[in-house]
Amino acid sequence: MNYVFRPSLRAAALFCAALLFFVSGSRAQYTDSQAIEDLGGPREFAARRAELIAQVKTGYTLLFARNDIPESAHYREDNDFYYYTGVQDPGAILAMDNATGHIILFEPQQAGRTAQVYGPNLLSQPEEAKRLGFPVVQPLGNLDMWLSDVLSAHPQVNLWLRLGFPDKADGARPEVGRDHAWKFAHPYHEDLPSDLAAAKLLAERYPMAKLCDLTPMIDVMRNIKRPKEIEVLRRNGKISAEGNREAIAHPGMHQYEIEARAYEYYYSHGAQTVAYLAIVGSGKDINTWHYFSNREVIESNQLVVFDYAASLDHMTMDITRTFNISGKFTPDQARWYAVDLESQKATIALLKPGHTYEEAEAAGKAVFDKAGIGVQWYGFPGHFVGLATHDVLRPSGPIKPGQVVTVEPIVEFTDKQMHFRVEDTILITDGDPEILSSAIPKEMPDIEKLVGSALKEK
């Protein structure tokens, strides 16, 4: 049975009619219809929901959109909500009856001229909502009425939701947990981060319900990329790598100028945002792994670590190149660059089904051991990539087709202001690994030639 309140639907219909004067011909401010089509269209997102429901089987599922809009940045939806809906609408909640497959999308009711000023959400666009696979859209205020009705009829019902940490474009679930810990350490922190509040409030309001964690099921699904996701990742790999290639600069430029060149290329080639803040480390900043300030001038013969990529249709990428800004590695730099690249290649060569991530790690580590710097190995040199740059789960165990992973071994000597990192994003296939970021070179003669060409053009 689908628990829908007919009076609420009538009220919603009247509300939508009242807004038609303002929103006729408008479209949702944040939901990107083209991105949905790129990822397989509404049927693809419906298939993902059906697959999740088939695993859960009983009770009800709730998925929550973000309930805030970041400052000075394009809105980017909660990854898990987006994965199953394709919708980007702040404050929205998806409810699914796991027994029947019926769904309701609850949306904030936009008061006054909000829809005209900020663009309508799907509550005020019923035809668009149906086209995207949501035939029933109700005002958010009806959610507790629906929950009360469900829980009265079915005591001890399972409510399935994400009880784990969310992830974000540039951070994995554990990293978001670390961010929360940083907030909790402040004596005047907020009571609870908004992404954890839903579970706490549901438990307080509905003690008769049993809250169950969807996170493990979500992570298993997200870890194996679907065909249309792979197509988008290939496009993003090309855009990001070409943008980074075009960004190579010359001595005397600021770090932020390299960032700006790549940023312009990403956006002018269709990316909606970036996967993470640009890292352009040089000089005294080069050994800060996640250096984001990018305000310094790059001096002649300094090494540059350039780590940057775009986000396309909510799919991220991760690429790093290291080069000498004057176009030629010194002999000492060349020696250690070669070790880092050899380690990366040895790891990538084993990223095939039939091997494990532990075997791939050992192959890369052996290169470091041979060079006498085994202590510099920091575990498996990479992470999964997808909706998040540091995507769900950690590389371990059998290597599986459809996984997307980075390989980024690091060689560094802080006393010499040296840091070498060659990073590519790799698609695991049924055969050889596919390097999605291959459009920017990494062989030493090629990277030197690329920087040298940039020098000649200045």
N, C-alpha and C positions, 0 to 999 in steps of 0.2 A: 504494500500500500504506500502511496506517495502522500505524505502529510503536507498538504497545501491548504492555506486558509483562503477561502474564496472571498471574504470581505476584504482581505488585505490585497488580493489581486485586483479587485475592483478599485480600491483606493489608489493602488499603483497605476492603474490604467488612467484614472482621472488625472493623476499627477502628471503622467506622461503627456496627456492631451493638452494640459495647460502649458506645457513647455514647448509644444510644437512650433509655436510662433517664434520662439527664440532659437531653437536648435535645428530647424528644418535645413537640411543640407549640410549640417555639421557632422563631425565624426568624433569619436572618442579621442581625448587629448593624448593619452599614453598608449593605449592598445594599438599595436602596429600590425595591421592586417597583412601587409606584405611579408613581414617576418613570419607570421603564422603560415602563409602559403609556402614560403621558402622551406619551412620545417615539415611540410607535408599536409598542411591545411587542417580544418576542423576535424576531419576524420582521424588524422594521426593523433591528435590530442584526446579524442574520444577513445581511441584504441589504448592509449596509455592509461586512461581512467579505468577502462574495462579490465585491463591486466592487473591493476592494483586491487580492484574490487574482487577479482577472482582469487587473489591471495588472501584477502582479509575475510571474505565470505559473510560474516555476520556483523550486526550492529550498524553503526553510522560513522562516516568519515568526515572530518572537518579539516579544510586547508585554508590557511589565512594569508592574504596579501599583506604587504607592508602597510603599516598604518602611519607612515610619515613620508615626507618628501625631502630628500637631502638638499642641503644648502648649496647653491651655486653649482649644481650638477643636474644632468638629465635624470629623470626618474627611472630607476631600474628595479624591476619587480623582484620580490622574494623568489629565489631560484626554485624552490619546491612547488610553490603555488603556480609559477609560470610553467613548469615542466608538465603539469597536468591540465592546464587551462589555456595557455597562450595569451591570457588576459593580463593586462597591466592596468589596474585600477586601484588606487590607494584605498585601503579600508575594506576591500571586498572579502567575502568568505564563501567558499564552496562547500556545500553540504551534499553528501551522497548516501543514499540508502543502499547498503552493501548487499541486501537480500534481493532487491528488485532492480537495482541499477539506476533508479530515478535520482535526478539531481536538481538542486535549487542553487542558483547563484544569488547571494545576498549582497546588495550594493548600498552604499551610503546614499541617503536621499539628499539631493542638492537643493538647498534652500535658496529662495529669492532668485537673483540673477547669476548664481554660481555657475550654472551650466553654460550660460552665455559668455561669461567672463573667462572661465577656465576650461571650457569644453565639456560636453556631456559625458557622463559615464553610461554604462550599458543599461542601467535602470531606465533611463529616459530614451533609450533606443531599442525598443523591443524587437524590431525586425532585424537589426544588426546582431543582437544577442542570439536570436534564433539561427541566423546564418553561421554564427560562430559555435553553435552547438549547445546553446543554453535557452531552451524554450520557456523555462520558468525563471524569472528574475523578480525578486521581491526586495522591498526596502529592508535595510539592515536592522531596523527596529523590530522586525518580525522574527528575528532569529531566536530570541528567548521564548517567544510564544511557541515556535516550532519545537524547540528543545523540551519545553514543559509538556507539550502534547506527546512527544515521542517517549519521554521518560515516564509519564503517567501510564501509558499503555504497555510499556515494556520495562518493568523495573529491573535493575541490575544489568541494563543494556551496556554493551561495549561502545565507548566513544573512541574512535581511532584518530589520532592527530600526531603531529611531530612533537615528541617530548624531548628530543635532543636539541642541540644548538643548531641554529640556521648556519648557512654559509653565505658568502657574498662574492661579488665579482673578484675581489683580490684576496680573499681569505677563506680557509677551510673551516669546518665546524670547530675543531679544537682552537683555532686562532680566534674565532669569535668568542669562544669561552674564555680565552685569555684576555680579550678586550673587556669582557664583563668583569673579570677578576680585577683588572686595573681600575675599573669604575668603583667596585665594591671597596677597594682599599682607600678610597677618598672618604673622609668623615662626613661629607655632605652629599653623598651619592643619591641618585633617584632610587625609589623603593625597589623597582624591578625593571629591567630593560623591557621594552615593549614587545620584543620577540619571544619573551618568556612569560609574559603576563597572561596570555590566553589560557594556558594550562592551569595556572594558579586560580584564576577566576572561575573556570569551569568546575574545578574541584570544590571550590567554596560554595558555588551556587547550586551544584547538583551532586551532593555527596552520595546519592544512590547510584550514580553512574560509575562504571569502571573505565578509567582512562588507560588506553593502550597505545604503545609507541609505534608509529609508522616508520620511524627513521631507518631502521635496518632494511625494510622492504624498498623504500625509496632509493637508498644508496645502491642496492644491488641493481635496480633498474637503470639508474642514471649512469652507472659505471660502464655498461656496454652501450656504446653509441648506436643509435638507430640510423638507417641509411640516409635519411634526409639531414640528420645532424652531421653526418660525415661529409656530405656535400657542402654544408655551410662551413664546416671546419676547414675543408680544402680551400674554399674561397678566402676565408679569413687568414689562413696561413700565407697565401699568396699576397694578399693586401698588406698584411703586417710585415712580411719579409721585404717586399718591394719598398714599403714606406721607410723601413729602417735603412735599406740600401741607399735610398735617396737622401737620407738625413745626414750622411757622413760629412763632417765639416773639416775645418783647418785650424791651425794654431791661432790664438788670439780671439777666438769666438767663445761666447759663454756656453756653459753646459745647457742652459735652457734653449739655446738656438737649435741644438740637435733635437731636443724634445719637440720644439715647435715645428720643425721641418717634417718630422714623422707624423705628428698630430694632424697637420694639414693634409698630408697624403691619405691617412686613414679616412678622414671625414670626406674628402673629395672623391673617395672611391667607395662610399656607401656605408662605412661603419657607423653605428649609432653612438658609440662611446669608446672608451679605452678599457682594457682588461685590468689595468693597474697603473698607478702613477709611474712615470718614467724614472728609471735609474740611469743617471749619466754621471758615473763616478770617475774622478781623475785626481791626481795629486794627493793631498792629505785626506781626501774623501774616499779614495778608491777601495779601502779596506772595510768601509761600512757597507755591508751586503745590501741593505735596503736603504740606500741614500736617495732621498727624494728632493732635496732643496734645489739643487741644480742652478745655483746662482754664481758659481765661480768661473773665472776665465781659464780656459785650457791652454797651458803653456806648451811650447815646442818640446817634442820628444816625450811628452807624458803619455802613459797608458790611459786608455779610456775603456771603461766597462759600460756598455750600452745595452740596457735590458728594458724592452718596451714592446707592447703589442696592442692590437685593437680588440674590441668586442663587436661581433657581427651577429645580429639576430639572437642575442643573448648567449652566443657561444664565444668563448674566450680563446686566447692563444698565448704562448710564452716563448720569447726568443731573446737570446743574449749573444752579442759579439764583443770581442776584446781586440783593440787595435792600438797602434802607436799613432798619435795624431799627426806626426810628421811624415807618415807613410812607410816607415821602415822600422821593424823591430831591431833593437840592439841585440848583439849576440846572446846576452844573458836572457833577455826577454824572449828571443826566438827559441831558446832551449826549453823554457818552461811552457811556452805556448804549445810547442810540439808535444810535450808530455800530456798536457790537458786534452788536446785534440785526439791523441792516440787513445787515451783512456775513454773518451766519449765514443769513439768509433768501435772500440772493443765491446763496450756495453751494448751499443745499438745492434751490433752483429748478432747478438743472442736474443734479441727481442722478437722471438718467433714462438708460435705454439709448439709444445713439446719441451720447452725450457721453463725455468722459473725465474722470478725476479732476483732471487738469491744467486742464481748462477750468473745472471747478467751483471749483478753487482760485483761478484768475485772476479769476473773477467776485467772489469774496469779497474778494480783495486790492484790487480796483479801488475798493471802498468805503473801505478804509483809505487808499489813495492820495488819494482825493478829500478825505478828512478831514485829510490831511497827516501821517499816522502810518504810512506804509508800512513803516518800519523795524521796526515792532512785529509784523509778520507772521512767524510761525514755521513756514513750510512749510504743507502741507495741514493744515487745522485739525481733525484727527480721526484715527480709527483704526478698524479693524474690531472688531466685537463678536461674541461667541459663547460658547464654553466658557470663554474668558478675556475679561476686560474689554478688555485689549489683545490682541485675537485674532491668529491667524496671518496672515501676509502684510501688506503695506503698501498703502494705497490708491494705485494708479497705473494708467494705461492705461484701457482701456474699462470703463465702468460696466456691471455685469451684474446681472440679476434674481437675487434670492436672497442678495445680499450685504447685510450689516448694518453700518452705519458711523456713527460720531459726527461731528457738526459742532460745533466748540467754539472759535471765534476768541477771542482774548484782547486786551483793551486794558488797559494798566496804566501807572500813574505811581507809581513807588516813593517819590518825594519827597513825594507827597500821600497816601500809604497808600491808593491806589486800585487796584482790580483788578476788571475786568468780564469775566465769562465766562458766556455763555448756551450751554448744551450740551444737545442732544437726540440720541437714538439713532434712526437712520433705516433703514427697510427699503426696499431697492431692489425695485421691482415692474416689471411690463411697461409701466406707465403712470407716473402721478405718484408721487413718493416718499411713503411712509407714515411719519408721525412716531409712533413707538411710545410716546414719553414725553409725549404731548400732554395728559395728564390734569392736569398742573400748568401754570398759565398762564405766559406770558413777555412778553406785550404790557405796556408800561409801566403804563398805567392799571389793568390787571388784577392785575399783581403788587403794585402799591401798594394796591389794594383788598384783596387777600388779606392782606397784612401789617397793614393797618388793621383788618380784621375780627378778626385775632388779638389786636390791642391792645385792642379793645373787650371781648373775652372774658376778659381777665386779671383 
